[in-house]
């Protein structure tokens, strides 16, 4: 893949993910505690089901934010590889990653075969 095109894709994805992250941060997810986020202004106790819903929503949003942060880290790593000339090569075998894969997933670190192996190892580790 042409390095200029790759950089354009990576910069675009970084900008998109940064906007998503900033949107979550604008909701105060990184600043307030769970108790602060579900507290009501009144002195009345909040119903237990409402607290459960608020907790679920907060955990879901924090999980999404964590995933976005991880993807941003992958983008930065890909930009570093672009700078040092290793972008577009599988980190496991060194073979070129297909352009179609890089178009779809600009921060791809592995060829399809090694990506499948990495995911299989992760599933095995998670099930143990």
C-alpha positions as CSV (number, residue, x, y, z in Angstrom):
1,X,0.0,0.0,0.0
2,X,1.2,3.5,-0.8
3,X,2.6,5.1,2.4
4,X,0.8,8.4,1.7
5,X,-2.5,6.6,1.3
6,X,-1.9,4.5,4.4
7,X,-1.1,7.7,6.4
8,X,-4.3,9.3,5.2
9,X,-6.3,6.2,6.3
10,X,-4.6,6.1,9.7
11,X,-5.0,9.8,10.3
12,X,-8.7,9.6,9.4
13,X,-9.3,6.7,11.7
14,X,-7.4,8.4,14.5
15,X,-9.6,11.5,14.0
16,X,-12.8,9.5,14.1
17,X,-11.8,7.5,17.2
18,X,-10.6,10.7,18.9
19,X,-14.1,12.2,18.4
20,X,-15.7,9.1,19.8
21,X,-13.4,9.2,22.8
22,X,-13.9,12.9,23.4
23,X,-17.7,12.4,23.3
24,X,-17.5,9.8,26.1
25,X,-15.2,12.0,28.1
26,X,-17.6,14.9,27.5
27,X,-20.2,12.8,29.4
28,X,-17.8,12.7,32.4
29,X,-17.0,9.0,32.2
30,X,-13.3,9.5,33.1
31,X,-13.9,12.2,35.7
32,X,-16.6,11.0,38.0
33,X,-17.0,7.9,40.2
34,X,-19.9,5.5,39.7
35,X,-21.6,6.8,42.8
36,X,-21.4,10.4,41.4
37,X,-22.8,9.3,38.0
38,X,-25.9,7.7,39.5
39,X,-26.6,10.1,42.3
40,X,-29.8,12.0,42.2
41,X,-30.2,15.6,43.3
42,X,-33.0,14.8,45.6
43,X,-32.7,13.1,49.0
44,X,-35.1,10.3,47.9
45,X,-33.5,6.8,47.6
46,X,-33.2,5.6,44.0
47,X,-35.0,2.4,43.1
48,X,-32.7,-0.6,43.0
49,X,-33.6,-1.4,39.4
50,X,-32.8,2.1,38.3
51,X,-29.4,1.8,40.0
52,X,-28.8,-1.4,38.2
53,X,-29.7,0.2,34.8
54,X,-27.4,3.1,35.5
55,X,-24.6,0.8,36.5
56,X,-25.1,-1.3,33.4
57,X,-25.1,1.8,31.2
58,X,-21.9,3.1,32.8
59,X,-20.1,-0.2,32.5
60,X,-21.1,-0.5,28.9
61,X,-19.9,3.0,28.1
62,X,-16.6,2.5,30.0
63,X,-16.1,-0.7,28.0
64,X,-16.6,1.1,24.7
65,X,-14.2,3.9,25.9
66,X,-11.6,1.3,26.8
67,X,-12.0,-0.3,23.3
68,X,-11.6,3.1,21.6
69,X,-8.5,3.8,23.6
70,X,-7.0,0.4,22.6
71,X,-7.8,1.1,18.9
72,X,-6.1,4.6,19.2
73,X,-3.0,2.9,20.6
74,X,-3.1,0.5,17.6
75,X,-3.3,3.5,15.2
76,X,-0.3,5.2,16.9
77,X,1.6,1.9,16.6
78,X,0.7,1.6,13.0
79,X,1.9,5.2,12.4
80,X,5.2,4.4,14.1
81,X,5.6,1.4,11.8
82,X,4.8,3.6,8.8
83,X,7.6,5.9,9.9
84,X,10.1,3.1,10.4
85,X,9.2,1.3,7.1
86,X,7.7,-1.8,8.6
87,X,4.0,-0.9,8.0
88,X,2.1,-3.4,5.9
89,X,4.2,-6.4,7.0
90,X,3.0,-9.1,9.4
91,X,4.6,-8.7,12.8
92,X,4.7,-12.5,13.1
93,X,6.1,-13.7,9.8
94,X,7.3,-10.5,8.1
95,X,5.2,-11.2,4.9
96,X,3.2,-8.4,3.3
97,X,-0.3,-7.9,4.6
98,X,-2.8,-7.7,1.7
99,X,-3.8,-4.2,0.6
100,X,-7.5,-5.1,0.9
101,X,-7.0,-6.0,4.6
102,X,-5.1,-2.7,5.2
103,X,-7.9,-0.8,3.5
104,X,-10.5,-2.4,5.8
105,X,-8.3,-2.3,8.9
106,X,-5.5,0.2,8.5
107,X,-3.9,-0.7,11.8
108,X,-3.7,-4.4,11.0
109,X,-0.6,-5.9,12.6
110,X,-0.8,-9.5,11.3
111,X,-1.7,-11.3,8.0
112,X,-5.0,-13.2,8.1
113,X,-3.4,-16.5,9.1
114,X,-1.5,-15.1,12.0
115,X,-4.4,-12.9,13.1
116,X,-6.5,-16.1,13.3
117,X,-3.8,-17.8,15.4
118,X,-3.6,-14.8,17.8
119,X,-7.4,-14.8,18.2
120,X,-7.5,-18.5,18.8
121,X,-4.8,-18.2,21.4
122,X,-6.7,-15.4,23.1
123,X,-9.9,-17.5,23.2
124,X,-8.0,-20.5,24.7
125,X,-6.5,-18.3,27.3
126,X,-9.8,-16.8,28.2
127,X,-11.5,-20.1,28.6
128,X,-8.9,-21.5,31.0
